[in-house]
């Protein structure tokens, strides 16, 4: 009878340890989820490591670019976060675009644009690359290029103003798509911009 009592006691101890371990696991998981949920949009955007997780397609590059733009113009950022966001967006730029936009003057212009946006009460209500948007791929001077449109809605004083930007991306030596440039395309629909 002692053997069955000992086995029963061991079984109960193992069961208690298992339940306590599982409860601890669930508690830690819940805590981690709360921490992730409490990250601001700026922190979540900055958490992407572009060295390890660079966007693989032109659409994904522009989607991440748009996310950064919304952080610039819609979110409250510390000076450090603004600098970090600027560095992130510059990682998406082609070498020629970087050469034309040295960091110092770029930061001055960016901060002025953000201040003007806020002073005028503007907010980017949406910035998106439609799933149905085609990407126009072509080669020129030995380089691979991609042209893609992205739509924006800017709200100012309760009035929404849609706009469209056409982005040109160039594939670099590491086979990553980098933003080569863009232009505002007023009055053009995304499907028309590709023609």
C-alpha positions as MATLAB code, in Angstrom:
seq = 'XXXXXXXXXXXXXXXXXXXXXXXXXXXXXXXXXXXXXXXXXXXXXXXXXXXXXXXXXXXXXXXXXXXXXXXXXXXXXXXXXXXXXXXXXXXXXXXXXXXXXXXXXXXXXXXXXXXXXXXXXXXXXXXXXXXXXXXXXXXXXXXXXXXXXXXXXXXXXXXXXXXXXXXXXXXXXXXXXXXXXXXXXXXXXXXXXXX';
ca = [
       0.000    0.000    0.000;
       2.912    2.356    0.591;
       4.015    1.999   -3.061;
       0.633    3.118   -4.393;
       0.510    6.027   -1.922;
       4.030    7.098   -2.969;
       3.125    6.816   -6.655;
      -0.051    8.820   -6.070;
       1.877   11.531   -4.219;
       4.509   11.712   -7.008;
       1.751   11.927   -9.612;
       0.048   14.777   -7.711;
       3.350   16.672   -7.328;
       4.084   16.291  -11.062;
       0.558   17.429  -11.889;
       0.888   20.512   -9.632;
       4.293   21.393  -11.139;
       2.794   21.039  -14.640;
      -0.189   23.261  -13.842;
       2.031   25.916  -12.204;
       4.455   25.789  -15.165;
       1.635   26.140  -17.687;
       0.124   29.044  -15.708;
       3.535   30.778  -15.631;
       3.911   30.269  -19.385;
       0.473   31.782  -20.070;
       1.148   34.716  -17.726;
       4.435   35.550  -19.463;
       2.828   35.252  -22.894;
       0.018   37.583  -21.851;
       2.537   40.098  -20.507;
       4.504   40.027  -23.791;
       1.324   40.573  -25.797;
       0.426   43.555  -23.609;
       3.890   45.037  -24.177;
       3.516   44.627  -27.951;
       0.049   46.157  -27.830;
       1.359   49.120  -25.855;
       3.984   49.979  -28.483;
       3.200   53.196  -30.309;
       2.940   53.160  -34.103;
       6.293   54.940  -34.239;
       7.953   52.290  -32.047;
       6.363   49.487  -34.058;
       7.552   51.058  -37.320;
      11.062   51.540  -35.964;
      11.222   47.951  -34.714;
      11.659   46.599  -38.245;
      15.277   45.633  -38.905;
      15.855   46.400  -42.579;
      19.164   44.520  -42.570;
      17.327   41.288  -41.776;
      13.847   42.060  -43.105;
      14.100   44.361  -46.133;
      10.849   44.574  -48.152;
      11.076   42.067  -51.000;
       8.941   43.786  -53.655;
       8.417   47.347  -54.889;
       4.897   47.279  -53.378;
       6.261   46.281  -49.969;
       8.930   49.014  -50.129;
       6.273   51.658  -50.780;
       3.962   50.234  -48.106;
       6.741   50.565  -45.527;
       7.630   54.027  -46.870;
       3.976   55.069  -46.439;
       3.963   53.757  -42.889;
       6.981   55.936  -42.094;
       5.342   58.952  -43.764;
       2.244   58.540  -41.597;
       4.495   58.446  -38.520;
       6.262   61.640  -39.650;
       3.110   63.631  -40.226;
       0.469   62.059  -37.957;
       2.246   60.840  -34.827;
       3.880   62.678  -31.955;
       7.575   61.800  -32.127;
      10.472   62.613  -29.899;
      13.494   64.180  -31.620;
      15.295   60.840  -31.335;
      12.358   58.955  -32.884;
      12.174   61.489  -35.718;
      15.898   61.027  -36.397;
      15.485   57.237  -36.308;
      12.509   57.375  -38.693;
      14.517   59.587  -41.062;
      17.338   57.038  -41.019;
      14.840   54.235  -41.732;
      13.316   56.046  -44.699;
      16.786   56.839  -46.052;
      17.568   53.105  -45.997;
      14.826   52.776  -48.619;
      16.440   55.402  -50.893;
      18.649   54.694  -53.885;
      22.255   55.898  -53.691;
      21.587   58.673  -56.235;
      18.605   59.947  -54.228;
      20.730   59.892  -51.074;
      23.503   61.830  -52.826;
      20.994   64.514  -53.837;
      19.617   64.714  -50.263;
      22.449   65.015  -47.770;
      21.374   64.208  -44.224;
      21.728   67.699  -42.696;
      19.688   69.647  -45.269;
      17.239   66.728  -45.546;
      16.508   66.840  -41.795;
      16.004   70.616  -41.872;
      13.506   70.322  -44.769;
      11.740   67.356  -43.144;
      11.269   69.126  -39.805;
       9.992   72.242  -41.593;
       7.511   70.191  -43.670;
       6.232   68.435  -40.531;
       5.863   71.775  -38.726;
       3.983   73.244  -41.730;
       1.702   70.206  -41.867;
       0.813   70.493  -38.196;
       0.436   74.270  -38.338;
      -2.046   73.873  -41.202;
      -3.928   71.064  -39.426;
      -3.174   68.467  -42.088;
      -3.346   64.734  -41.414;
      -2.680   61.813  -43.732;
      -5.889   59.821  -43.347;
      -4.767   57.062  -45.698;
      -1.680   56.105  -47.625;
      -1.876   52.934  -49.618;
      -0.789   50.907  -52.568;
      -3.881   49.132  -53.856;
      -3.562   45.366  -54.104;
      -4.759   45.607  -57.692;
      -2.126   48.193  -58.623;
       0.207   46.954  -61.306;
       3.926   47.420  -61.085;
       5.527   48.498  -64.353;
       8.937   46.781  -64.630;
      11.472   47.869  -67.221;
      15.221   48.011  -67.900;
      17.226   51.059  -68.824;
      20.990   51.697  -68.970;
      21.634   48.217  -67.545;
      19.443   48.774  -64.464;
      16.138   47.204  -63.462;
      13.411   49.716  -62.614;
       9.884   49.496  -61.259;
       7.197   52.166  -61.458;
       4.297   52.067  -59.003;
       1.517   54.418  -57.891;
       0.439   55.107  -54.326;
      -2.701   56.943  -53.289;
      -3.006   59.368  -50.377;
      -5.846   61.176  -48.659;
      -4.924   64.348  -46.808;
      -7.469   65.809  -44.397;
      -7.415   69.506  -43.593;
     -10.251   71.177  -41.731;
     -12.584   68.246  -42.395;
     -11.935   68.289  -46.158;
     -10.285   65.220  -47.704;
      -8.008   65.781  -50.659;
      -6.902   62.719  -52.615;
      -3.555   62.679  -54.365;
      -1.428   60.188  -56.221;
       2.321   59.801  -56.292;
       4.197   57.799  -58.879;
       7.321   56.138  -57.473;
      10.295   54.948  -59.461;
      12.403   52.249  -57.811;
      15.738   50.840  -58.950;
      17.141   47.450  -58.009;
      20.591   47.740  -56.420;
      23.563   45.361  -56.424;
      22.086   43.479  -53.439;
      18.870   42.894  -55.483;
      16.889   45.225  -53.201;
      14.375   47.704  -54.602;
      15.330   51.250  -53.620;
      13.328   54.434  -54.164;
      14.939   56.325  -57.036;
      12.441   59.188  -57.043;
       8.767   60.152  -57.183;
       6.433   62.766  -58.553;
       2.971   64.008  -57.711;
       0.443   62.996  -60.325;
      -2.680   65.131  -59.870;
      -5.871   63.929  -61.510;
      -4.460   60.568  -62.601;
      -5.876   57.266  -61.428;
      -3.389   54.557  -60.388;
      -4.246   52.389  -63.409;
      -3.723   55.316  -65.805;
      -0.372   56.188  -64.237;
       1.120   52.892  -65.350;
       0.545   53.584  -69.045;
];
